[in-house]
């Protein structure tokens, strides 16, 4: 995934009020970043860890920075829950996921019944393939886990 403009490196100071984080930019300024993740993020919100931010200079935005990723140990973890479906769709279209290379057609948010949709429907010679994508921010015993907080929607998935 290519971010345009490129992401900005910073350091996490603290996450608070669920959707806000204080971060220190490379030039030393402390800014408030929007945190687009409603989960607890308990294993990936350690103060002092490197983070990556996007910058949005629209006048209507209260917070110009968005927290996109955090580095945990040696791995980058996605924070922005609106990006994983786009990232996976791009990877499938580019042939980066070997098991899904034989599906030339991809549709998003496909309704499967009156109450539910699945993230992606791939069609091709192997037949239909439904793909559900999850943004995972919980690490326990070296395993990525979902969900990171108990919710009715999370239990459904």
MDAnalysis code that builds the backbone (N, CA, C; Angstrom):
import MDAnalysis as mda
import numpy as np

u = mda.Universe.empty(471, n_residues=157, atom_resindex=np.repeat(np.arange(157), 3), trajectory=True)
u.add_TopologyAttr("name", ["N", "CA", "C"] * 157)
u.add_TopologyAttr("resid", np.arange(1, 158))
u.add_TopologyAttr("resname", ["UNK", "UNK", "UNK", "UNK", "UNK", "UNK", "UNK", "UNK", "UNK", "UNK", "UNK", "UNK", "UNK", "UNK", "UNK", "UNK", "UNK", "UNK", "UNK", "UNK", "UNK", "UNK", "UNK", "UNK", "UNK", "UNK", "UNK", "UNK", "UNK", "UNK", "UNK", "UNK", "UNK", "UNK", "UNK", "UNK", "UNK", "UNK", "UNK", "UNK", "UNK", "UNK", "UNK", "UNK", "UNK", "UNK", "UNK", "UNK", "UNK", "UNK", "UNK", "UNK", "UNK", "UNK", "UNK", "UNK", "UNK", "UNK", "UNK", "UNK", "UNK", "UNK", "UNK", "UNK", "UNK", "UNK", "UNK", "UNK", "UNK", "UNK", "UNK", "UNK", "UNK", "UNK", "UNK", "UNK", "UNK", "UNK", "UNK", "UNK", "UNK", "UNK", "UNK", "UNK", "UNK", "UNK", "UNK", "UNK", "UNK", "UNK", "UNK", "UNK", "UNK", "UNK", "UNK", "UNK", "UNK", "UNK", "UNK", "UNK", "UNK", "UNK", "UNK", "UNK", "UNK", "UNK", "UNK", "UNK", "UNK", "UNK", "UNK", "UNK", "UNK", "UNK", "UNK", "UNK", "UNK", "UNK", "UNK", "UNK", "UNK", "UNK", "UNK", "UNK", "UNK", "UNK", "UNK", "UNK", "UNK", "UNK", "UNK", "UNK", "UNK", "UNK", "UNK", "UNK", "UNK", "UNK", "UNK", "UNK", "UNK", "UNK", "UNK", "UNK", "UNK", "UNK", "UNK", "UNK", "UNK", "UNK", "UNK", "UNK", "UNK", "UNK", "UNK", "UNK", "UNK"])
u.atoms.positions = np.array([
    [0.849, -1.166, 0.000],
    [0.000, 0.000, 0.000],
    [0.896, 1.231, 0.000],
    [0.622, 2.111, -0.899],
    [1.382, 3.351, -0.998],
    [0.546, 4.468, -0.365],
    [1.116, 5.138, 0.618],
    [0.441, 6.272, 1.245],
    [0.879, 7.538, 0.532],
    [-0.077, 8.353, 0.180],
    [0.231, 9.609, -0.485],
    [-0.537, 10.728, 0.217],
    [0.182, 11.666, 0.805],
    [1.636, 11.764, 0.907],
    [2.195, 10.673, 1.822],
    [3.514, 10.496, 1.787],
    [4.144, 9.465, 2.618],
    [3.857, 9.673, 4.107],
    [3.905, 8.572, 4.860],
    [3.665, 8.644, 6.299],
    [4.817, 9.344, 7.012],
    [4.488, 9.897, 8.170],
    [5.461, 10.623, 8.976],
    [5.826, 9.804, 10.214],
    [7.113, 9.640, 10.489],
    [7.511, 8.921, 11.700],
    [7.317, 9.792, 12.939],
    [6.973, 9.152, 14.049],
    [6.795, 9.841, 15.322],
    [6.978, 8.809, 16.433],
    [6.814, 9.260, 17.664],
    [6.923, 8.387, 18.831],
    [5.664, 8.538, 19.670],
    [5.094, 7.410, 20.086],
    [3.890, 7.451, 20.903],
    [4.218, 7.936, 22.310],
    [3.472, 8.924, 22.762],
    [3.574, 9.376, 24.153],
    [2.503, 8.671, 24.977],
    [1.241, 8.764, 24.513],
    [0.148, 8.079, 25.197],
    [-1.097, 8.053, 24.330],
    [-1.885, 7.010, 24.521],
    [-3.216, 6.937, 23.917],
    [-4.212, 7.197, 25.036],
    [-5.243, 7.996, 24.733],
    [-6.244, 8.306, 25.739],
    [-7.581, 8.598, 25.059],
    [-8.629, 8.606, 25.845],
    [-9.974, 8.865, 25.323],
    [-10.302, 7.998, 24.114],
    [-9.714, 6.836, 24.038],
    [-9.979, 5.825, 23.015],
    [-9.579, 6.234, 21.606],
    [-9.931, 7.437, 21.164],
    [-9.677, 7.841, 19.783],
    [-8.595, 8.912, 19.646],
    [-7.846, 9.173, 20.709],
    [-6.816, 10.212, 20.658],
    [-5.493, 9.684, 21.190],
    [-4.412, 10.225, 20.641],
    [-3.069, 9.879, 21.117],
    [-2.178, 11.106, 21.024],
    [-1.329, 11.278, 22.011],
    [-0.279, 12.288, 21.947],
    [0.941, 11.617, 21.349],
    [1.544, 12.268, 20.372],
    [2.743, 11.736, 19.727],
    [3.775, 12.848, 19.566],
    [5.043, 12.437, 19.536],
    [6.130, 13.399, 19.342],
    [6.667, 13.225, 17.930],
    [6.580, 14.291, 17.142],
    [7.120, 14.265, 15.783],
    [8.644, 14.305, 15.832],
    [9.275, 13.995, 14.720],
    [10.748, 13.985, 14.668],
    [11.354, 15.337, 14.995],
    [10.622, 16.434, 14.701],
    [11.159, 17.771, 14.992],
    [10.952, 18.174, 16.450],
    [10.385, 17.260, 17.269],
    [10.210, 17.520, 18.696],
    [8.820, 18.016, 19.087],
    [8.028, 18.452, 18.117],
    [6.676, 18.939, 18.441],
    [5.798, 17.790, 18.920],
    [4.945, 18.074, 19.889],
    [3.958, 17.112, 20.355],
    [2.619, 17.501, 19.743],
    [1.976, 16.535, 19.096],
    [0.683, 16.791, 18.455],
    [-0.312, 15.719, 18.898],
    [-1.583, 16.025, 18.719],
    [-2.642, 15.051, 18.978],
    [-2.973, 14.368, 17.662],
    [-2.995, 13.040, 17.685],
    [-3.348, 12.266, 16.492],
    [-4.664, 11.534, 16.745],
    [-5.488, 11.494, 15.719],
    [-6.711, 10.693, 15.784],
    [-6.317, 9.222, 15.735],
    [-6.914, 8.400, 16.588],
    [-6.654, 6.959, 16.619],
    [-7.886, 6.252, 16.066],
    [-7.853, 5.813, 14.807],
    [-9.031, 5.202, 14.177],
    [-9.186, 3.719, 14.521],
    [-9.220, 3.432, 15.818],
    [-9.347, 2.058, 16.278],
    [-10.068, 2.079, 17.620],
    [-11.231, 1.449, 17.684],
    [-12.023, 1.481, 18.915],
    [-11.649, 0.371, 19.886],
    [-10.739, -0.517, 19.490],
    [-10.350, -1.633, 20.348],
    [-9.475, -1.195, 21.509],
    [-9.190, -2.132, 22.391],
    [-8.364, -1.811, 23.561],
    [-6.904, -1.566, 23.174],
    [-6.431, -2.254, 22.142],
    [-5.048, -2.140, 21.673],
    [-4.037, -2.333, 22.803],
    [-4.390, -3.142, 23.808],
    [-3.557, -3.245, 25.001],
    [-2.155, -3.773, 24.747],
    [-1.948, -4.525, 23.671],
    [-0.597, -5.031, 23.412],
    [0.143, -4.199, 22.374],
    [-0.460, -3.109, 21.946],
    [0.239, -2.282, 20.939],
    [-0.005, -0.790, 21.167],
    [0.071, -0.363, 22.398],
    [-0.023, 1.076, 22.655],
    [1.020, 1.511, 23.694],
    [2.198, 0.912, 23.601],
    [3.259, 1.176, 24.567],
    [3.922, 2.530, 24.315],
    [3.875, 3.431, 25.305],
    [4.564, 4.712, 25.144],
    [6.039, 4.498, 24.812],
    [6.538, 5.333, 23.912],
    [7.932, 5.245, 23.482],
    [8.126, 4.462, 22.201],
    [7.113, 3.716, 21.776],
    [7.240, 2.951, 20.537],
    [7.130, 3.867, 19.319],
    [7.850, 3.512, 18.248],
    [7.719, 4.270, 17.000],
    [6.316, 4.100, 16.406],
    [5.798, 5.167, 15.845],
    [4.513, 5.144, 15.147],
    [4.672, 5.833, 13.803],
    [3.701, 5.600, 12.925],
    [3.648, 6.287, 11.631],
    [2.304, 7.005, 11.547],
    [2.333, 8.224, 11.061],
    [1.149, 9.065, 10.983],
    [0.898, 9.512, 9.554],
    [-0.368, 9.712, 9.231],
    [-0.699, 10.414, 7.987],
    [-1.087, 11.839, 8.380],
    [-0.902, 12.764, 7.453],
    [-1.221, 14.169, 7.696],
    [-2.289, 14.599, 6.711],
    [-3.318, 15.248, 7.228],
    [-4.454, 15.700, 6.414],
    [-4.719, 17.163, 6.746],
    [-4.510, 18.016, 5.771],
    [-4.605, 19.456, 6.020],
    [-5.953, 20.043, 5.606],
    [-7.024, 19.276, 5.731],
    [-8.338, 19.811, 5.393],
    [-8.828, 20.716, 6.531],
    [-9.397, 21.861, 6.191],
    [-9.834, 22.816, 7.221],
    [-10.906, 22.250, 8.171],
    [-11.730, 21.325, 7.685],
    [-12.812, 20.788, 8.517],
    [-12.324, 19.774, 9.558],
    [-11.093, 19.307, 9.427],
    [-10.577, 18.312, 10.372],
    [-10.085, 18.974, 11.650],
    [-10.546, 18.461, 12.783],
    [-10.095, 18.977, 14.069],
    [-8.662, 18.520, 14.350],
    [-8.366, 17.239, 14.025],
    [-7.025, 16.687, 14.230],
    [-6.409, 16.384, 12.869],
    [-5.285, 17.003, 12.580],
    [-4.659, 16.906, 11.258],
    [-3.874, 15.605, 11.063],
    [-3.537, 14.931, 12.153],
    [-2.751, 13.708, 12.063],
    [-3.625, 12.497, 12.385],
    [-3.347, 11.384, 11.680],
    [-4.016, 10.114, 11.953],
    [-2.953, 9.069, 12.228],
    [-3.124, 8.345, 13.312],
    [-2.203, 7.279, 13.701],
    [-2.501, 6.073, 12.830],
    [-1.547, 5.660, 11.997],
    [-1.736, 4.562, 11.055],
    [-1.118, 3.242, 11.521],
    [0.078, 3.289, 12.126],
    [0.806, 2.071, 12.507],
    [1.638, 2.317, 13.752],
    [1.975, 1.210, 14.427],
    [2.914, 1.265, 15.545],
    [3.872, 0.076, 15.414],
    [5.102, 0.306, 15.796],
    [6.076, -0.791, 15.785],
    [6.070, -1.472, 17.148],
    [5.835, -2.783, 17.129],
    [5.844, -3.603, 18.339],
    [6.920, -4.663, 18.134],
    [7.921, -4.626, 18.997],
    [9.116, -5.443, 18.806],
    [9.671, -5.086, 17.429],
    [9.749, -6.024, 16.509],
    [10.300, -5.692, 15.183],
    [9.221, -5.628, 14.114],
    [7.954, -5.677, 14.515],
    [6.851, -5.742, 13.556],
    [6.023, -4.464, 13.565],
    [5.555, -4.091, 12.378],
    [4.637, -2.967, 12.269],
    [3.212, -3.491, 12.329],
    [2.405, -2.873, 13.186],
    [1.016, -3.269, 13.390],
    [0.119, -2.151, 12.886],
    [-0.846, -2.506, 12.036],
    [-1.789, -1.518, 11.523],
    [-2.785, -1.117, 12.590],
    [-2.991, 0.166, 12.747],
    [-3.931, 0.716, 13.730],
    [-5.231, 1.126, 13.052],
    [-5.139, 1.669, 11.861],
    [-6.299, 2.221, 11.160],
    [-7.173, 1.090, 10.615],
    [-8.318, 0.864, 11.242],
    [-9.186, -0.255, 10.872],
    [-9.880, -0.062, 9.525],
    [-9.761, 1.109, 8.930],
    [-10.380, 1.307, 7.609],
    [-9.469, 0.861, 6.467],
    [-8.232, 0.467, 6.761],
    [-7.275, 0.131, 5.700],
    [-7.111, -1.349, 5.350],
    [-7.321, -2.296, 6.249],
    [-7.015, -3.693, 5.918],
    [-7.735, -4.244, 4.689],
    [-9.015, -3.936, 4.505],
    [-9.728, -4.453, 3.332],
    [-9.102, -3.933, 2.043],
    [-8.749, -2.665, 2.028],
    [-8.100, -2.079, 0.851],
    [-6.737, -2.726, 0.611],
    [-5.987, -2.925, 1.670],
    [-4.658, -3.531, 1.567],
    [-4.745, -4.956, 1.016],
    [-5.678, -5.753, 1.535],
    [-5.824, -7.131, 1.067],
    [-6.313, -7.160, -0.383],
    [-7.272, -6.298, -0.722],
    [-7.758, -6.245, -2.104],
    [-6.619, -5.885, -3.066],
    [-5.789, -4.921, -2.692],
    [-4.640, -4.552, -3.530],
    [-3.681, -5.735, -3.685],
    [-3.426, -6.448, -2.599],
    [-2.507, -7.589, -2.647],
    [-3.052, -8.698, -3.537],
    [-4.358, -8.956, -3.455],
    [-4.971, -9.990, -4.299],
    [-4.875, -9.591, -5.769],
    [-5.245, -8.355, -6.083],
    [-5.203, -7.881, -7.475],
    [-3.784, -7.914, -8.045],
    [-2.793, -7.680, -7.196],
    [-1.390, -7.681, -7.643],
    [-0.791, -9.084, -7.666],
    [-1.574, -10.101, -7.282],
    [-1.081, -11.472, -7.295],
    [-0.113, -11.795, -6.186],
    [-0.140, -11.040, -5.095],
    [0.805, -11.227, -3.993],
    [0.415, -12.358, -3.043],
    [-0.837, -12.819, -3.110],
    [-1.283, -13.913, -2.246],
    [-1.440, -15.148, -3.127],
    [-0.473, -16.027, -3.055],
    [-0.375, -17.179, -3.954],
    [-1.683, -17.960, -4.044],
    [-2.290, -18.234, -2.900],
    [-3.504, -19.052, -2.874],
    [-4.692, -18.392, -3.561],
    [-4.628, -17.097, -3.807],
    [-5.765, -16.367, -4.397],
    [-5.449, -15.806, -5.785],
    [-4.439, -16.358, -6.445],
    [-4.030, -15.836, -7.750],
    [-4.958, -16.230, -8.890],
    [-5.786, -17.251, -8.727],
    [-6.643, -17.707, -9.822],
    [-8.045, -17.105, -9.785],
    [-8.174, -15.948, -9.173],
    [-9.465, -15.269, -9.076],
    [-9.354, -13.888, -9.712],
    [-9.745, -13.761, -10.991],
    [-9.597, -12.478, -11.671],
    [-10.615, -11.415, -11.248],
    [-11.737, -11.827, -10.652],
    [-12.775, -10.861, -10.300],
    [-12.900, -10.738, -8.784],
    [-13.006, -9.488, -8.329],
    [-13.089, -9.205, -6.908],
    [-14.197, -8.191, -6.671],
    [-15.096, -8.508, -5.735],
    [-16.143, -7.569, -5.310],
    [-16.022, -7.360, -3.815],
    [-16.317, -6.143, -3.357],
    [-16.225, -5.803, -1.939],
    [-17.598, -5.722, -1.290],
    [-17.627, -5.967, 0.023],
    [-18.837, -5.813, 0.842],
    [-20.035, -6.511, 0.208],
    [-19.917, -7.800, 0.016],
    [-20.946, -8.598, -0.660],
    [-21.963, -9.092, 0.366],
    [-23.227, -8.757, 0.124],
    [-24.305, -9.171, 1.018],
    [-24.539, -10.672, 0.856],
    [-24.555, -11.393, 2.000],
    [-24.797, -12.836, 1.945],
    [-26.175, -13.200, 2.495],
    [-26.765, -12.286, 3.250],
    [-28.147, -12.435, 3.702],
    [-28.642, -11.062, 4.137],
    [-29.815, -11.023, 4.706],
    [-30.444, -9.751, 5.082],
    [-29.626, -8.955, 6.098],
    [-28.843, -9.642, 6.930],
    [-28.146, -8.975, 8.024],
    [-26.626, -8.960, 7.907],
    [-26.069, -9.658, 6.918],
    [-24.610, -9.815, 6.896],
    [-24.002, -9.585, 5.525],
    [-22.786, -9.054, 5.575],
    [-21.957, -8.911, 4.382],
    [-20.593, -9.498, 4.692],
    [-19.938, -9.972, 3.656],
    [-18.552, -10.406, 3.785],
    [-17.669, -9.410, 3.047],
    [-16.430, -9.319, 3.477],
    [-15.540, -8.281, 2.954],
    [-15.274, -8.397, 1.464],
    [-14.939, -9.601, 0.994],
    [-14.566, -9.771, -0.410],
    [-15.175, -11.041, -0.976],
    [-15.597, -10.968, -2.223],
    [-15.996, -12.162, -2.975],
    [-15.097, -12.230, -4.194],
    [-14.356, -13.319, -4.295],
    [-13.496, -13.557, -5.449],
    [-14.192, -14.593, -6.323],
    [-14.164, -14.362, -7.629],
    [-14.711, -15.357, -8.544],
    [-13.687, -15.651, -9.618],
    [-13.688, -16.904, -10.046],
    [-12.757, -17.366, -11.058],
    [-12.925, -18.858, -11.254],
    [-12.052, -19.463, -12.049],
    [-12.158, -20.890, -12.368],
    [-12.270, -21.823, -11.163],
    [-11.637, -21.526, -10.028],
    [-11.806, -22.449, -8.903],
    [-13.210, -22.391, -8.280],
    [-14.012, -21.389, -8.660],
    [-15.321, -21.185, -8.047],
    [-15.291, -19.977, -7.129],
    [-16.409, -19.675, -6.457],
    [-16.433, -18.495, -5.590],
    [-15.580, -18.700, -4.337],
    [-14.983, -17.605, -3.871],
    [-14.173, -17.635, -2.660],
    [-14.483, -16.379, -1.853],
    [-15.042, -16.572, -0.659],
    [-15.322, -15.448, 0.227],
    [-14.113, -15.210, 1.123],
    [-13.771, -13.942, 1.304],
    [-12.627, -13.577, 2.134],
    [-13.095, -12.575, 3.172],
    [-12.852, -12.878, 4.423],
    [-13.148, -11.959, 5.529],
    [-11.812, -11.456, 6.056],
    [-11.677, -10.147, 6.232],
    [-10.418, -9.522, 6.617],
    [-10.556, -8.951, 8.028],
    [-9.554, -9.152, 8.850],
    [-9.558, -8.623, 10.211],
    [-8.292, -7.826, 10.472],
    [-8.457, -6.687, 11.122],
    [-7.341, -5.897, 11.617],
    [-7.052, -6.405, 13.033],
    [-5.866, -6.954, 13.263],
    [-5.559, -7.610, 14.526],
    [-4.536, -6.793, 15.296],
    [-4.907, -6.405, 16.530],
    [-3.998, -5.597, 17.344],
    [-3.703, -6.226, 18.696],
    [-4.099, -7.477, 18.894],
    [-3.842, -8.142, 20.164],
    [-2.794, -9.229, 19.960],
    [-1.743, -9.178, 20.751],
    [-0.698, -10.194, 20.716],
    [-0.649, -10.862, 22.084],
    [-0.891, -12.185, 22.103],
    [-0.803, -12.972, 23.336],
    [-0.002, -14.229, 23.046],
    [1.052, -14.456, 23.834],
    [1.883, -15.649, 23.678],
    [2.339, -15.838, 22.231],
    [2.824, -14.770, 21.617],
    [3.317, -14.776, 20.235],
    [2.267, -15.159, 19.207],
    [0.986, -14.953, 19.519],
    [-0.101, -15.184, 18.570],
    [-0.905, -13.908, 18.404],
    [-1.212, -13.587, 17.160],
    [-2.135, -12.484, 16.887],
    [-3.536, -13.002, 17.155],
    [-4.350, -12.239, 17.912],
    [-5.675, -12.689, 18.317],
    [-6.724, -11.651, 17.927],
    [-7.943, -12.135, 17.680],
    [-9.081, -11.266, 17.373],
    [-10.293, -11.809, 18.096],
    [-11.104, -10.950, 18.665],
    [-10.971, -9.501, 18.812],
    [-10.098, -9.153, 20.023],
    [-9.729, -7.877, 20.126],
    [-8.911, -7.464, 21.264],
    [-9.766, -6.909, 22.398],
    [-11.071, -6.825, 22.179],
    [-12.009, -6.405, 23.218],
    [-13.326, -7.123, 22.960],
    [-14.042, -7.429, 24.014],
    [-15.299, -8.145, 23.880],
    [-16.393, -7.196, 23.376],
    [-16.947, -7.520, 22.202],
    [-18.071, -6.772, 21.644],
    [-18.995, -7.778, 20.991],
    [-20.261, -7.422, 20.823],
    [-21.198, -8.309, 20.130],
    [-20.746, -8.545, 18.702],
    [-20.322, -7.478, 18.017],
    [-19.866, -7.612, 16.632],
    [-18.614, -8.498, 16.555],
    [-17.682, -8.302, 17.494],
    [-16.465, -9.109, 17.511],
    [-16.764, -10.579, 17.749],
    [-17.729, -10.876, 18.618],
    [-18.091, -12.261, 18.872],
    [-18.695, -12.901, 17.632],
    [-19.459, -12.116, 16.856],
    [-20.058, -12.610, 15.624],
    [-18.975, -13.045, 14.641],
    [-17.891, -12.276, 14.585],
    [-16.819, -12.563, 13.638],
    [-15.889, -13.637, 14.167],
])
